[in-house]
Structures are given as C-alpha cells and as structure tokens.
Amino acid sequence: MSAAVNLIPAGLVTRFRLKRVKRLWYRIAVIACSISGCIVLSGRLSLAERLAAITREESDSSRPREVHREHLSLLRESKRLDQYIQTQHDLRSRYDSVAVFALLTEIKHQLAGNLDVQSVSFSLDDGADQKFNGTVMMEVVTEGTSNSSNFLQLLKDSGFFRSVSLSSSLQKLDQASDALRFSVRCDF
C-alpha cells in the first residue's frame, strides 16, 4: 500500500480553503441579494397594485355618492314641480275661466242684457312670494255710461277680483248709436 503524501505547503492549502470558502460566501451573498431584490421588487409591484386597487375602489365608491347626490337633486326638482303643478291646479280650479264666464253671464242678466263682452283674455302668474296673481282683460260694449259704471261696480262687488279698473276709456262705436266700447282689467 501506498500512502499519499501532500507536498503542498500547509499555508497554501489554507489559502485555497479560504478562497473556496470566500467564493462560497460570495455566491451565497449574490444569491441572497438577488432573492432580496426580487422580494423588494415584487413587494413594490404588489404595493403599486394595491394602491391602484384602492384608488379604483375610492373612485367606484365616489360614483354611488355622485349618483345619490344626483338622485336627491332630482327628488327636490320633482317635489318642486309637483308643488308647482298642484298650485297651478288649485289656481285653475279657484280662478277657473268657466267661473269668470259664469260671473259675466250673471252680471249681464242683472244689467238686463244691455252688455256684450266681445273678448276675454285670462292669465295666471305665480309670484315669488307665494301669492298668486291673475288678470282678466275684457273688451265690453254697452248701451250707455250708466251700464258701464254698473258693470264695473258689479264686478267689484262680486268679491271675485282684488281690483277692477277701466283700462281704456269709453269710445263711441259709431255716431248713430249710443253704444260704447271700453276695456276692463280685473286682477285677482
């Protein structure tokens, strides 16, 4: 049998072993740095994805708030329109043109038919102070000045109008007759 004899000096063998251990540790350090770099990079990507998801959720969660605000706005507008429609309906039922014509017919009978209403215009206006105003304009032909003053007085006495006024002066229709034309404005 033969015995192996190592002729390399012991210091050189120690240096080779140290180099081998250093190379091993260098490799371990490079692998550890690579792994930790990958972990940090994946963490940053994950964090960016989470931030994007949070941003999406915030924007998605703000959309229902916007829809809710718009819904409330539409409800307020709907309520306002319903109130306006109800007010107009109340006004039209209270100051119905049929009621005005019924009043005019009654007044004509009281004046023994010596009155002709040639035209009537009827308008309603709702004011900002929740008081409702309306106007009735009439073109009237009568047989004399006494009938015109009686007509105005009967309109005032009816209690249907807030004010009754002569909006145009008495004008003779023609020279041959006593017929007079005038305009009346009635406010309620």
C-alpha positions as CSV (number, residue, x, y, z in Angstrom):
1,M,0.0,0.0,0.0
2,S,1.0,3.3,-0.7
3,A,0.5,6.4,1.4
4,A,-0.3,9.7,-0.1
5,V,1.9,12.5,0.8
6,N,0.8,16.1,0.3
7,L,3.7,18.2,-0.9
8,I,1.8,21.5,-1.0
9,P,2.8,23.7,1.9
10,A,0.2,24.0,4.7
11,G,-0.2,27.8,4.3
12,L,-1.0,27.4,0.6
13,V,-3.6,24.7,1.4
14,T,-5.1,27.1,4.0
15,R,-5.3,29.9,1.4
16,F,-7.0,27.6,-1.1
17,R,-9.5,26.6,1.5
18,L,-10.1,30.3,2.5
19,K,-10.6,31.2,-1.2
20,R,-13.1,28.3,-1.6
21,V,-15.0,29.4,1.5
22,K,-14.9,33.1,0.3
23,R,-16.2,32.0,-3.2
24,L,-19.0,30.1,-1.5
25,W,-19.9,33.1,0.7
26,Y,-19.7,35.4,-2.3
27,R,-22.1,33.1,-4.2
28,I,-24.4,33.0,-1.1
29,A,-24.3,36.8,-0.8
30,V,-25.1,37.2,-4.5
31,I,-28.0,34.7,-4.3
32,A,-29.3,36.4,-1.1
33,C,-29.1,39.9,-2.7
34,S,-30.8,38.6,-5.8
35,I,-33.6,37.0,-3.7
36,S,-34.0,40.0,-1.5
37,G,-34.0,42.3,-4.6
38,C,-36.8,40.1,-6.1
39,I,-38.7,40.2,-2.9
40,V,-38.4,44.1,-2.7
41,L,-39.4,44.4,-6.4
42,S,-42.4,42.1,-6.0
43,G,-43.4,44.0,-2.8
44,R,-43.2,47.3,-4.7
45,L,-45.3,45.9,-7.6
46,S,-47.7,44.4,-5.1
47,L,-47.9,47.8,-3.3
48,A,-48.5,49.6,-6.6
49,E,-51.3,47.1,-7.5
50,R,-52.9,47.6,-4.1
51,L,-52.7,51.4,-4.4
52,A,-54.3,51.2,-7.8
53,A,-57.0,48.9,-6.4
54,I,-57.6,51.3,-3.5
55,T,-57.8,54.2,-6.0
56,R,-60.3,52.3,-8.1
57,E,-62.3,51.4,-5.0
58,E,-62.3,55.1,-4.0
59,S,-63.4,56.2,-7.4
60,D,-66.0,53.4,-7.5
61,S,-67.2,54.4,-4.1
62,S,-67.5,58.0,-5.1
63,R,-69.7,57.1,-8.1
64,P,-72.5,55.9,-5.8
65,R,-72.2,59.2,-3.8
66,E,-72.5,61.2,-7.1
67,V,-75.5,59.1,-8.1
68,H,-77.0,59.6,-4.6
69,R,-76.4,63.4,-4.8
70,E,-78.0,63.4,-8.3
71,H,-80.9,61.3,-7.1
72,L,-81.5,63.8,-4.2
73,S,-81.3,66.7,-6.6
74,L,-83.9,65.1,-8.9
75,L,-86.1,64.3,-6.0
76,R,-86.0,68.0,-4.9
77,E,-86.8,69.1,-8.5
78,S,-89.6,66.6,-8.8
79,K,-91.1,67.8,-5.5
80,R,-90.8,71.4,-6.7
81,L,-92.5,70.5,-10.0
82,D,-95.2,68.6,-8.1
83,Q,-95.9,71.7,-5.9
84,Y,-96.0,73.9,-9.0
85,I,-98.4,71.6,-10.8
86,Q,-100.6,71.4,-7.6
87,T,-100.5,75.2,-7.3
88,Q,-101.5,75.7,-10.9
89,H,-104.3,73.1,-10.5
90,D,-105.5,74.9,-7.3
91,L,-105.4,78.2,-9.1
92,R,-107.2,77.0,-12.1
93,S,-109.9,75.4,-10.0
94,R,-110.2,78.5,-7.9
95,Y,-110.0,81.0,-10.8
96,D,-111.4,78.9,-13.5
97,S,-112.3,80.6,-16.7
98,V,-115.7,78.9,-16.5
99,A,-116.3,80.7,-13.2
100,V,-115.3,84.0,-14.8
101,F,-117.8,83.4,-17.6
102,A,-120.5,82.4,-15.2
103,L,-119.9,85.6,-13.3
104,L,-120.1,87.6,-16.5
105,T,-123.3,85.8,-17.5
106,E,-124.9,86.7,-14.1
107,I,-123.8,90.3,-14.4
108,K,-125.3,90.5,-18.0
109,H,-128.6,89.2,-16.6
110,Q,-128.5,91.8,-13.8
111,L,-128.0,94.5,-16.4
112,A,-131.0,93.3,-18.5
113,G,-128.8,92.2,-21.4
114,N,-127.6,95.7,-22.2
115,L,-124.0,94.5,-22.3
116,D,-121.9,92.5,-24.7
117,V,-118.5,91.1,-23.7
118,Q,-116.6,90.9,-27.0
119,S,-113.3,89.4,-25.9
120,V,-111.8,88.0,-22.7
121,S,-108.2,87.1,-22.0
122,F,-107.3,85.2,-18.9
123,S,-103.8,84.8,-17.4
124,L,-102.3,83.4,-14.3
125,D,-99.0,84.3,-12.7
126,D,-97.4,82.9,-9.6
127,G,-95.3,85.3,-7.7
128,A,-92.1,84.6,-5.8
129,D,-93.8,85.5,-2.5
130,Q,-96.2,82.5,-2.9
131,K,-99.1,85.0,-3.7
132,F,-100.8,84.1,-6.9
133,N,-101.9,86.7,-9.3
134,G,-104.1,86.6,-12.3
135,T,-105.5,89.0,-14.7
136,V,-108.7,89.1,-16.8
137,M,-108.9,91.6,-19.6
138,M,-112.2,92.2,-21.2
139,E,-113.5,94.2,-24.2
140,V,-117.0,95.3,-23.4
141,V,-119.8,97.1,-25.4
142,T,-122.7,98.7,-23.6
143,E,-125.6,100.9,-24.4
144,G,-124.7,103.8,-22.1
145,T,-122.4,105.2,-19.5
146,S,-124.7,104.0,-16.7
147,N,-124.4,100.4,-17.8
148,S,-120.6,100.7,-17.9
149,S,-120.4,102.1,-14.4
150,N,-122.9,99.5,-13.2
151,F,-120.8,96.7,-14.8
152,L,-117.7,97.9,-13.1
153,Q,-119.5,98.1,-9.8
154,L,-121.0,94.7,-10.1
155,L,-117.5,93.2,-10.9
156,K,-116.1,94.9,-7.8
157,D,-119.0,93.8,-5.6
158,S,-118.7,90.2,-6.7
159,G,-115.7,89.6,-4.4
160,F,-114.1,87.5,-7.1
161,F,-111.5,90.2,-8.0
162,R,-108.9,92.0,-5.9
163,S,-109.2,95.1,-8.1
164,V,-111.3,96.2,-11.1
165,S,-110.2,99.1,-13.3
166,L,-111.1,100.7,-16.6
167,S,-108.1,100.1,-18.8
168,S,-109.3,102.1,-21.8
169,S,-111.7,105.0,-21.9
170,L,-115.2,104.9,-23.2
171,Q,-115.3,105.1,-27.0
172,K,-118.3,105.5,-29.2
173,L,-118.7,102.8,-31.8
174,D,-120.4,105.0,-34.3
175,Q,-122.3,108.3,-34.5
176,A,-125.7,106.8,-35.0
177,S,-125.9,104.7,-31.8
178,D,-125.2,105.2,-28.1
179,A,-123.0,102.0,-27.9
180,L,-119.8,102.5,-26.1
181,R,-116.7,100.3,-26.1
182,F,-114.2,100.0,-23.2
183,S,-111.7,97.7,-21.7
184,V,-111.7,96.4,-18.2
185,R,-108.8,94.9,-16.2
186,C,-109.6,92.7,-13.3
187,D,-106.9,91.4,-11.0
188,F,-107.2,88.6,-8.5
